[in-house]
Amino acid sequence: MFVFFFTSMLSNELLAQDEQQKKKEIFFGIGPSAYKGDLNDSFEKWSMVFHAGIKFNRFKKVNGNFALTIGSITGQNINYSYEDGSVPTPSPNRFFTSKLVGLNYEFHYNFINSEKVKVYASQGIGVLRFNPQDEFNDSLVDQLFSRATNETYGTITLMLPTQIGVLYILPNDYSVGVQAGYVNTLTDYLDNISAWGNKKGNDNIFSVKFEIHIPVSF
């Protein structure tokens, strides 16, 4: 009797551990991203962005993940100008490109959570580092003539990414999917332009990511 009880307990424990192992995934993704700001009124110039992270599937409806993002964005408007009677000769840049490095945590809510398909929305919070450069790869932060007098800014900003996504679970427990949404930066300087900008509000990034998720046991 004791042996049967012990064996049952051990089997349950092993099953629980196996189930617990499936509650973590590492993921990798790549896809296009585009910027919208003073130099582009719409998301039209696309660059590739890579991201990776770890996901914690602790609950059926709500879970979360940490994500690292690496890539770049760009914008250009050769006819861009700024006119203000108080500024005799404004000289904003008409082109920029910026490398991005971001780290954030996201909460996921699964609207559909079946054995084969997950459809979710997520809201995150994190930090994003950017470094706008001109066509010669020189830093625009250091080019004070490209902004209003005494206008300075930092190259690290908060971000509040909002996304929707879908995952398809394969027979080997791997998953493939696509995720899309807005980065929602809290800066107006992704393009180096703010005071001499013709658009109100912060710059933003729209991103699409094609992903693969791999279950892990650590």
N, C-alpha and C positions, 0 to 999 in steps of 0.2 A: 504493500500500500504506500509506504513511504517512498519507495523507488518510483512508483507510478506518479505520485504527487510531485516529486523532485523533477522527474523527466518532463512533466507537463509544464511546470514552472520554467524550466530551462528553455523549452521550445517556445513558450510565449515570450520569454526575454529575447531570444534570438530573432523572433519575428518582429518584435518591437524595435530592436536595434536595426534590423534590415529596413524597416519602414522609416526609422529615423534617418538612416543614411540617404534615403531618397528625398529628404526634405531640403537638401542643399543642391544647388546647381552652379556651375560656372558657365558664363556665356561670353560669346564673341559676336561682334556685329560690325558691319560696314555699310555705308550708304551716303547719299548726297545730302548736303546742307546748303542753305542759302540765307543770305543776310538781307534785312530790310531796314533802311534808315534814310539819312539825308541824301546819300548818293544813289539809292535805288528805292523807288516807291513801292516796289513789289519784290517778291522772292523770285529772282530771275537768273542770277549768276550762281551756279552750283559748283561746290567743291566736295571732295570725298572726306569723310570723317570716320574714324575707327573708334569703337568703344568695347570695353570688356568689364566684367565684374563678377560678383557672386550674389546669388539669389537665395533667400530663406523662405521655403514653403512650409511654414509652421501651421498655417490654418487654411481652411478650404476657400474662404472668401477674401481674406485680407492677408497679405504678406508684403515683403519688402526686399530691396536689394541695394548694394553699393555699386556704383558704376564709375569708371574712369573713361574720359573722352579725350581723344587726341585728333587734331585735324586742322583745317584752315577755312577761312571765309574770304571773300573778295567782293569789291564793289567798284563801279566806275560810272562817271557821268561827265563826259568831256565838255558838256555845255553848262555844267553847274556854275552858278553864280549866286552871290548874296549881295543884296542892296539895302543899305541903311544910311540915311542922311548923316548920322553921327559917325559913320565909319567911312573915311574918304577912299581908301584903297584896300578893301578886304581881299585876302588871298587864300581862301580855303583850298585844300587839296581836292583834286578831281578823281583820284584813284587811291585805293588802298588794298592791301592784302594783310591778313593777320593770322598767325598760328595760334591755335587754341589748345589749352590743357584745362580740363575740368574734372572735378570730383564731387559727387552728390549721392544722397540717399533718397530713395523713392518708396512711397507707400503704394501698393497695388490693390485694387479691388476687382475681383473676378466676377463679372456679370454672368459669364458662362464658365463652368468648371467641370466639364465632363472628362471621361477617361481619355478622350482623343483630342479635344479642343478646349482651349482657354481663350476667352475674350475679356479684356481688362482695360481699365483706365488707371493712370498713375499720376501722382503729384509728388514732386521732389523738392529738395532744397540742397544747395551746394555752393561751391565757389568756382569761378571761371577766371583763368588768366589769359589775357590777350595782348598782342603787341603790334599795333597797326604800323605798317611800313609802306613806303612809296614804291614806285616802279623800279627803283635802283636798290631795293632792299635796305634802305636807310630808315631808321626809326623816325616816325612822325611825331612821337612824343617829344623829341629833342628839337624839332623844327618849330620854334615859337612863332615864326611869321605865318604859319598855317592856321593859327587860332587868334582869337581876340587878345588884346594886351593883358598880361598877367593871368591868362587862363591856363590852368594846369589840371592834371587828373592822374589818378592811379590806374594801373593796368590789371588790377584784381577786382572782381565784382561778385556780388551775390547773384545767384540765378534760382528761378523757381520753375523748373521744367514741368510742363503738363503734356501728357501723352496718352494715346490709345494704342492698343496692340492686340495681336492674335497669335496664338501658338498652336501648332499641331504636333501632338505627341506621337512619336514613332514606336514601333513594336519593341525596340531595344531601350526604351525610356528616354532616348534623346528627343529633343524638340527643335523644330524649325519654325520661324515666324517672322513677322514684320511689325515694326513699331514706328509711329509717326507723331510729331507734335512740336510744340513751341518751347524754346529754351527759356524765354522770359527773363532776359538779363535786366539788371537794375542799373544800367549805365547808358548814357547817350554818346559814348565815346568809342564804340567799336570801330567807327570810321574816322575817328580823330576830330569830328566836327560836332559842335554843340551850339555855342553862342552864335556862330555864323551859319547855323542850320535853318532850313526852311520848313522843317518838320518838328512838331512838338512831340514830346514823350521819348521814352527809351528806345534804343535800337533793339532789334530782335533777330532770332535765328529760327528757321524752320528746318527740321531734320527728319529724314527717313532712314531707318536702319533695318537691314536684313540680318537676322540673328540665327545662331545655333546654340542650344542649351545642352549641357552635358551633366548628368547627375554625378555627384561626388560623395565620398564617405567621410571626409575629414571634418 
